[in-house]
């Protein structure tokens, strides 16, 4: 079974023991469990995610939610790779794949993919040519980043079954090191000036060991798998990487499978699937497995206990209900154990959630997604309080090992952190606590109204090169809506949500000057209006018009990122006159029309270098689908000779 052929009979037994330990560690899902006990079996809830070769072209100019909007169009255009085959070359590749870098947005399924790969190996189902899979997450290694280790003692620190293995035995085994969560690393990886280490018994710093292992100086035959969010992936030099992959999340069919696997009641799962399909924003976010879980938690609760209430249709709606569902679950559990006075319990709930909100906000500003006990204490939280909200803030380490006596925390998803940060800021505004607002705006401020405050925050977010505040700002605007203020009234306090105030906020968004902004930043204004449930299409048309010059290639999102939202949600007319559209752009436009219901009645493609075959495909699609398209303008389209009869037939 193993690729180690040694006279030492204890080695196979040791490796078998390691395999059993890894199996026990991976077979249950512990994150997001509501109780301090093992969660469900991974194999019972795991749904395969879409992993593709290479990275998307979205770059670092967008918030991760925006990356999803673009990536979703490409899932069907790439051949997926099973996570179990991540080290197997494609048929047209013959080179040895030693180092794999897998990128993906927060919560998209990177860790679950690693866990499934490891479990399948441990159960003897896949990759049995590998002697031992050695998971070493950056979360774990952060805790010992100041210690000196050899590679051998580093392995032994985290995997006790290797205590008796020798350097000679280790060097002849085929090992796979899995470094999960590069974006969470607090190590400094220097691939240019690092000390060379080639002996598994030579002591050095953790970061030096990792760079030498990745570069192949240490155990050159060992396999290495690194996972990371996109922003941190460039820490690994391309010359060190054999294969780059991207986790794209759930395809549309996998989203449905996820909900059907979760609910044995077919009626509940069908209602949930129908609802999320009706809301493009929710359906898009369900590419993220954790968002599927959030959606399932909320909609299951509402469908079984509050059937008369309107179901969430925006992200802010969904997260507001999620926070309340988690509070109710905690309330039931806590009352059963402590018999507390309900009024006193509400006060405790409010205090703890606001402390979590402060933690979320302060570390969102710092770019931190992992917190230690001292971080909680600085916000007035103790471990007991945080653990009561395991659906919101999860203790990561629960294994019985001396290294984990110092617990590490994170929110169940980056978007939950951004939502709680927005809740905290709205609370501060409503209660005239100016310090947090001044920290956000980086200036002392005398803010007279909510619309003025949101306008200033919006302007700050639009100056960001990476869009790191985009979702936070969407939530801020969504929380100004009366329906969400009502849900969270006990938490937010009295708000200025008069119709006049709301209209001023909407008007400010529509009057924002977008001429000097990138399309990526401008489009978030539209998303904020969606969160405020203002469905006017004029702003979207204005943005498209102003950015025509920038909409000339597919990697700058048109007609792709813009088109899909525009034609599937609101626009009745879409004018791409003289936008330098290419064959790829036309393909993306067709894909957007094909994958989404459309209200589009007019399409202007005049002044573009389109070929007959491109336009014919478009007309074939119109003929095939139940489209409302009535007018297509093709003035000065260079090489189109499509017969008028074919056009008329398609538009009939």
Buried (B, 14 or more C-beta within 10 A) or exposed (E): EBEBEBEEEEBBEBBEEBBEBBBEBBBBBBBBBBEEEEBBEBEEBBBBBBBBBEBBEBEEBBBBBBBBBBBBBBBEEBEBBBBBBBBEEEEEEEEEBBBBBBBBBBBBBBBBBBBBBBBBBBBEEBBEEBBBBBBBBBBBBBBBBEEEBBBBBBBBBBBEBBEEBEEEBBBEBBBBBBBBBBBBBEBEBEBEEBEEBEBBEBBBBBBBBBBBBBBBBBBEEBBBBBBBBBBBBEBBEEEBBBBBBBBBBBBBEBBBBBBBEBBEEEEBBBBBBEBBBEBBBBBBBBBBBBBBBBBBBBBBBBBEEEEEEEBBBBBBBBBBBBBBBBBEBBBEBBEEEEEBEEEEBBEBBBEBBBBBBBBBBBBBBEEBBBBBBEBBEEBEBEEEBBBBBBBBBBBBBBEEEEEBEEBBBBBBBBBBBBBBBBBBBBBBBBEEEBEBBBBBBEEEBEBEBBBBBBBBBBBBBBEBEBBBBBBBBBBBBBBBBEBBBEBBEEBBBEBBBEEEBBEBBBEBBBEBEBEEBBBBBBBBBBBBBBBBBBEEBEBBBBBBEBBBEBBBBBEBBBBBBBBBBBBBBBBBBBBBBBBBBBEEBBBBBBBBBEBBBBBBBBBBBBBBBBBEEBBBBBBEBBEEEEBEBEEBBBEEBEEBEBEEEBBEEBBE
